[in-house]
Amino acid sequence: TQGLQKQYEENIDFANGIHKIAALAFIHPDNVINTFTDLSIHLDDTFQTILDYFEDNYIGRFRANGSRTRPLFAIEYWNVYERTKNQQMRTNNSAEAWNRRIS
């Protein structure tokens, strides 16, 4: 991970690729898988480890029969498209602040 952090800090193209992956959280949930597939095609091999991790945990691995495995975290749990559109909170920061105040 140290190498990835250094790349992120020093290589603007690498940082932009990471931002594109992170931006998947802000697009309509119905478009996440196709957009991820497009990113996987257009990002170079430098991103393969990150894309594999993201696919396993947040998208689901593509199977030979055309379906996908169940990801560790389903899209509806991490996608913030609707919350952003409706100007709702996207994090639990306020809950954490409240917990800190009472502890």
N, C-alpha and C positions, 0 to 999 in steps of 0.2 A: 504493500500500500504506500510505502514511503516513495517509491518510484513514481506511482501514479500522482501523488500529491505534488511532487516536484514538476512533473509534466504539466499538470493543471496550472501551476503557478507560473511556469516559464513558457508554455506553448499556447498561444491564443487559439490556434486551430483545435487543439485538444480540448481546451476549456469550452470552446463553442460546441464541440461534439457532446461533451458532458451536459451542457445546458440543454441541448436538444433532447437528450434522454430524460432529463429531469422535467422538461416541459410536457412530457406525456401525461403528467398528473393534471394538466390544465385543459386538455382537449376532451371533447365529448367521449364518454366511455365506449360508445359504439365504434369509435374510430381508433381507439388505442392500439388494438392488435395490428390492424393494417398499417398504421403509422409506424409502429415498432418494426414491422417487417421492412418497410421502406427504409427506415434508418439503418437497419441491419445490412441492407444491400449497399447503401451509400457511404456508410462510415468505414474507414479502412481497418486493416487487421489490428491496429493498435488498440481498438476498442473491444476486441473479441472477448476478452476475459470479463469485462464489464457487462457486455451484452448478454453473455452466457449467464452471469449472475442474475441480471435483471429478468431474463426470460424464465429462469428456474423459479425465482421468488415472486415475480409480479405479473407475468404474462402466462406462463405455462409452456412447456416444451412441445414443439411441433412433433406429431406422430406420423408414421408412414400412411396411416389411414385418413389423414387430413384433419384429424381432431387435435386437440391440445391436452396435455396433462393439466391437472388442477394445480395452480400456483400456490405457494405457501400463503400469499396474501392476495385475495381476490381483488379485481379491479375496483369494485364498488367500495372497498375499504380504504383504498389509498387515493383514489381519484377525487379531485376537488373542483371539478368543472361546475357542477350545480351549486356548490357552496360559494364559489367565486362569483358566479352569475347572479346569485341571490344576495350577495354581499354578506354572507355569513362567515363566522370564524372558520379558519382552515386548520387551526392548531388547538392544542389543549393548554396553551400557555396561561390562559386566565385561571384554569383549574389548578395548575401547578403553583401559580402565585398565591391563590387562595390557600392551598395546602401549606405553603411555606409560612403564611401569616398565622395559621392556627397551631403550628408545631413549635 
